């Protein structure tokens, strides 16, 4: 049950933190799956396996549902997350756009930060008690995201800001920014209109998160990002193995031509 306080926080901040959504065993399984997939994935694109992108201090694995659907499909409609998505996106069937994982490790050559947002601040509204967020991201913390771990910085409230600043002008000290500190197993749901940035990891070891990005059913992702469809698209034969509810959350894929993978 979503509380009035959680709705208030999402509206005023642009994000909400949910504690202990995943167990330690679940996080361990997901970390192992990411590590195995990174070892087997090709660096080139387009490819049959999810695209692996390696830059200083970071490895990214795109298209989790294509690689290991039997593992990752549980996060598509996770009961601890789905009611929030339905409320924030104002839809019973939020549509999955993309799923990926990020692994960060300490590297002096890594970028300090990279501020961005997925949609502009006009993509969020609140009227007569109803939140309408056109795109939301779900961060599943597979390890701790604490100080110096290379977690996420956000500018609370920027999902409905009326003014703009140069995203590359301030580095890590963007006005009003603050770190999101969460522990292994926690989930962050945030509007993609929220200004956010990963930051450089400053100590040994690694930080790993999985991300599932969702939109309202009327948001035409195929028209907005056609160049990325081969990351987004889950083959029909894979979708056929999902539950009816999960298939409804991928139904936009029935109306696009399958990209060459």
N, C-alpha and C positions, 0 to 999 in steps of 0.2 A: 504494500500500500504506500503510495507516494504521499508524503506529508505536505501540509501547506508551507512549512518552513523550507522544504526542498524545492518546491516550485518557486518560492520567493527568491531563494539563493540563485537558482538557475536564471531567473528573469533579471535579477540585479547584477549578477556576476558574469553570466554567460557560461557557467559550468557548475557541476555538482560532483562531489566525491562520495563514492559508495565504498564502505569498508568491508573487507573480508568476503568479497564475492567469490573468489576462487580459493580452493584449499591449497596447502603446500604441495600435496601430491599432484594436483592438477597443474600447478605452475611448473613443477619438475617435468611433467610429461610434455607440456608445451615447449619448454626450453630445449629439451632433448630433440623434439621434432624440428624446431627451427635449426638447431645445429646440424642435424642430419640433412635437412633440405639445403642448407647453405653449402654443404660439402658436395652435394650432388648436382646443384643447379648450375646452369651455364651462365657465363657472364655476358653472352651476346643476346640480342633481341631482334625480332620476335623469336620466341622459343617455345617448345612444347611444355617445358617446366617453367615455373615462375621465374621472372627476371631477377637475377642477383646483381645488385649495384654496390660496388665497393669504392669508398673514398676514404680519405684520411680520418681515422678515428671512428669509422662507421661502416656497418654492413646492413644492407636493406634487402629484404626478400619480398617480392611482390606476388600477389595472387595466391594466398594461402589455401583457399578452397579448392583450387585446381590441383595443388600438390598433394595434400593429405586431407581430403574431404571427410574421411571417417574420424579424423581427430578434430578438425577445426569447425565442423558444422555445429557443434554444441554451443559455440559462441554466437552463432547467427541469431538465435532466438533464446538466448540464456534467460531463464525466468527471473533472475535477479536484475536484469537490464531491460528487457523488452517493455515492461510497463512504463518505464521512463521514456523510452524512445517513442512509444505510442502517444504519450502525453505531450512531449516536447515538439514532436513533428506533427501533432494533431492528425494522426492517421492510425488505423488499426493494422495496416500493412506497410510499415516503413520499408523502403527498398534499399538493399545493400548495393553500394557502388563498388567498393574496393576493400580488400583485406590485405594487410602486409605486416611484417615484423621488422623491428629495428634493434640492432645490437650495437652498442657504443662501448669503446674502450679508450683509454688515455692515449693521446697522440698530440704532441705539440704543434703539428702541422694542421690539425683539425680546425675548421672554422669555429670562432668563438660562439656565434649564434647566427640565426637566419630568420628574421621576422617575416611572417606571412599570414594570410587568411584564405580560406577556400572560397568564400562568397563575400559580397560586400555587406555593410551593416544594414542595408535596406531589405535584406533577406530574413530579417527577424521582426516580429511584431507581437503585440499583446493587445487583445480587445475583448471586452465583456467576459473576462475570466479565462480566456483561451490563449495559450501560448502557440505561436506559429513560427517554428524554426525550420527553414527549408532544408538545411543540411547540418547534421550533427556527427561528431566523431566520438568513438568509444575507445578509450585507452585502457587496455588490460595490463596491469603492472605484473610482469612475470618475475621481476626482481624488485628490490627496494629502489625507489627514486628519491633519495634523500640528498642532503647537501653534498656537493662535489661529485654526485653520481652521474651527472650528465642528463638530468631530467628535462622537464618542460618549464619554460617561463611563459607567463601570460600577462595580458593587460586587462584586469577585470573591468567589465562594463563596456569594453570596446566593440562588442558584438552589435551594439546599437549606437555607436558614436556618430556624431554629426560633423566632426572635423577630422582632418587627416594630417599626418606628419610623415616625413620621409623615412621609410622603413629601414634604410641603410645609414641613417644619419647618427644614430645613437649607440650602436653596438648593444652590449648587454644591459646598458643603463637606459633603456627606453622609458620615457616618462610614465609613471604609474605601474610599471611592471613589477611582478613578484614571482618567486618560484612556486611551483606546485609540488609539494612534498607528500609522497604517498608511499605506502609499504607494499611489499609483495602480496598479491592477491586482491589489492584494491582496484577499483575502476574509476576512471574520470570520464564523464560524459560532458562534452562541450560543444557549443555552437561553432560551426566552421567560420562564422563571421568574427569570432574572437581572435584578436591578434595573439599569436603564439609563436614560440621558437624553441627548438631543442638547443641545449647549450653543451659546451665541451665538457667531457668527463675529465676530472682532475686527479683521480687516484687509480690505483691498480684494480684489476678485475674488470667486470663488464656490467652494463645495464641492458636489460632486454625488455621490450614491450611489444604487444600485439595490438594492432589497430583495425577497427571495423568502421567503415564510413557509410552513413545512411542518409537518404534524402526522402522528402515527401514524394508520393507516387506521381504527382503532376510535374515534378522537376525532371526535365528532359536531359539526362546525363549524356545520352548518345549524341545529341546535338551540341552540347557544351564542350565535351572532350572526346571527339571521335578519334583523335590520335592515340588515346590511351585505352581504347576498347579491348585490346588484346590483354591488358592487365586486368580489366574489370570483368570480362566475360567468363562465365562458368559454363563449360560444355553441357549440352542438353542431357547427355547420358549420365553425367555426374549429378545434375539436378534431379534426375529421375530417382536417385537413391535417397533423396531427402524426404522429410516428412511433408505432408500437405501444407502446413503452416510455413515451413521453410521455403517451399517452392513458391508460395504466394509472395514471399519477401524478395524473390528474384524474378518476378513475373515480367518486369520490363525487358528482360533478355529474350523473351519470346517474340519481341517486335523489332529486333535488329538482326541484320545479317551477321552470321558468325564470322568474326575476324579470323584471319589466317594465323594459326598458332604454331 
